[in-house]
């Protein structure tokens, strides 16, 4: 029989960005809030302290901050007719582990979505007609508008201390910013990061082609900064240890540097680590949750009673917990019924490496989001009917690090070992820059998440199964971007140019790293027949369960997801504080 803990008002499952936000909002409301985190506790000191964090082999190659597949994994297949097999070695994506989750080891790219992306299906149908969409494409509107989320984007900008240059303030286009972005109510809290040589070259090439370059919005602080919670960030020193690392310099926004230090001061907030939640417990009528069951660090089963359950783990883990708990109807792609697991989507990337014998880039001077970008090929700038695809990408020249194990690009044809490799490494280290595309990925009827019928975890519970492959629409989009990147690269006249974009017919490969931006499976919307959550990220079926994170996205953005994830968390918290606590029940009547 499971042990039982003292009841709380709110139990948070996971303690990354979303539940740090929700914890702060509900603790401020005076509720007793408890967070349960599966992984280890992590804080800036001692966990991110210099010099141990600047260890490329331990953290960059051996993934010290990531979840270990031997402890928790999923199974993967391309189609419904295949048998999925376990993801045994981290490759394509890198889910975070411990307090802070993936928010500790991100690069700090901090984009807002375009207004059109939050109502993508409506935008496509209104602008290009319904017939443009492939039969199996299942894109949807979010059910919440950019205008409704703008105050939360603005506040999250300030919590993160974003460095950048606005392009559109209250509808007035600003010189030096992104002219295609949605209107924002304020300038960024901090000015852009300092520019490096790659930025200058990219800016020159982009302007020569009539494009509109601007600094990438960055959660690497360009100056000393204190956020609304009183948390202090120091100016980034361009050490180059962002992605896969905790920040040694208190410069990169993370749950630890931006929220948790302040949240821990609330006496009505507590958290426990080493607690793996395996089920949301439901009342007999299956319409309300009564708490959660977790396995503690001693392997004991514990029941934690709570009045509200907020699920805020990594995207696909949210979906698994709903499926294991019997919340909502599992999605069936054959009958096209059910919702939980529906609309899994990923992200489409590509890039070019440019080599210059006469230029030195000093790549060890880098930051996670030190880059110049253009948004001229964004979703609201492309004629989908003319080009034959739905989607978009931003293009960027980034200089993130010069780490010698993972960042030693060489021209095509260079030897991969021996004396020849050593000579090429000597000749070209520091003599290259990249231009990349970071793009959207649409959702499809046969790309989804479900419980695996064959493989189980160490508790005897089914692993989550991912069914996914690239579709022609998205491959057409990346081929379009290949031409745009190629034109920019050739405009800079490099000595050697190496292009890497997925061709038509390419299948998804779990081995090379691509993006950790997994989305969908517990999507939000306006119709319970096609969404798991309503517009407040509240379960349609169990009203005191809220599910936060990119699992809510009906399809993927062309941008990095953190800003939208955070803004949606504040949006949901506002609804709980102002509506749900006064009248517990469904916030939207279906």
Steps between C-alpha positions, in 0.01 A plus 500: 500500500636842404610742768290814516633851546322802647267662246600820319306750291711451189742232391735583212637206300847608386699813586623660179393830342125443503460381855748754633263761351188327629659447841574871530155608384309266731730551797435874463130413516561348844447135402711219642703386201715188474720411201606141432809464280620165366866596468763649730499840661707754302596854589743758371733417789645245523365331187583769238813639670817565303714315398326163516212605273742597221576131440407415144552126533282462811217736407518557125583147387383276784186701576535540878192725520278281279273215594669162456325262256571210736285680756228639275451473126245464220466271200513631144369388160433663162153363424202309637617177337839493676592372847647782706834447674642683803703822470806358675756780443425874501524644151219678318372680813629551854233512775623668815519343842471640850379833639490757220458231233593598147493865613844457656679395180330695223668760280274791588329561162190691609249551221134588516280310254342693217130585548427287192662195660251497787212478250684316226216293358273804478780709348573239231134445413416870492808597297556205265186284522432162659622301201861599554535267800599136443223258600691361797621835640327570834612852591271698733453833670612530861178656622685794654611806307829691485320806636378307805850369567687826438500617866644162598765513228592842629527388863696185411738723299566687824534184712758364256675833441493458122765684300387619158358771278126529451371522145138590566385699803123549507488470121782745428794338317835557672829534313744219574241250624286230340246683281286185462439424868169550678447830685660516842412746775860573602860489387711207622625540859866499386683614184637236259815305574824631353560405136767261373660468155247244376219746588659773293555274198146364513355849536695612193382202293137532611477872427656444158207272420237740630433306822450642850769378747464552875653362822358170622288554816712350773463388860873546543508833686687776318525710819455455873129461566249452783168343404152559651560226760821669617720235336831637373678401177854601406612610152594211271875459455466291181664194656328269249356252751121534462335212317532182711638699798377697799626859486816560704453876484135562612441642150271249330141502618396168649244397762782521755629845406162660424233353729589219739720702732207733566240224506686312773452800730128429515425290808193354332714349224698177532655249263622143515750342261546136403121467477375340178128557454343196334131588517252779553240346731139562407180506704245226436312716251825551298420870471738631769848414618563431869881507485790309351691181569877506482798274564742659747878467517467184710282335242190537719161587353354819646160663457500882508148646538439838333210716387668607174753304290727686257695275264808683370764246395679458167248504214463134425517400868188712557322286242616175654376602843154582361487164322613310809241685710206441270439872446340558160455252217817365335539606138447239229638610160311226313153596616608861555338498843630597843735785577779409745816452294362680192708749297854422609737726301871571493707769324677536165860621493771549239826688461811600311859522620718763334881472511727803451880466489552871570247557781535415871176471695638421848216252561586459869337844537138393481165495673199274457297758317772723361369529144359720228188381326243577231128422507425579136399136439267470797154348486330835439739589216472195273240435230419138589289452187787608276780316680313174563543463875368635831762622746791734548844546654723768636859507374788582727876527530589388852829468687417297807828334595842380392502181704763277337322165521159601366586807297778427256345532153722410206451541124341214311756239403727558800642177649311379807808371685881496505750758380268635232227567755748674732617727219143587400411570865802732531423677173127557556427527875369851544465564125133412453154638568153355455169613354207287613126472460270425792156405381149385569366148489135432427288233670362193320244230567760221533757689712398440861584368847360187663585240764734233365347148501839327537742697717461595867698710750652382828162541671332269249319790328488533118755728336373776278511424125582771245377449143653762272658558160572800280230601253540647152347835603771563760778367278387738226519781753858418599602470133359850448711621793806322359481726195471811718788398727710404198448842343608675821802274539618542141461875538780489758731317255647237737794282396294187575130453562334196658119470490290272721125487432258209489409389146156395376447140610721526811381295797523607863826387663524487881882494503628856421397785726234718336283680754355438846187689398252214517139619508142375501319198634301692762392787279282798583207614291133592490343160435534202739468268200834623363687627808595372845498840668285809473641846432625527861696171479238345726402138435162475329435178693643569850454866586753524784785372279700755300773393257776749414783503247547445129282188512220758461618612152273369220798519260847638534599862457775622273662629820647364822212425738605635842337843474163353403530228764559764769231739381243220490596403856431858619174499298386179673610626842297818453192292416549286810555802727216714366241242391562143608563558871174693530296245305680165464383323187546514125617846389351439156170327431522270200 
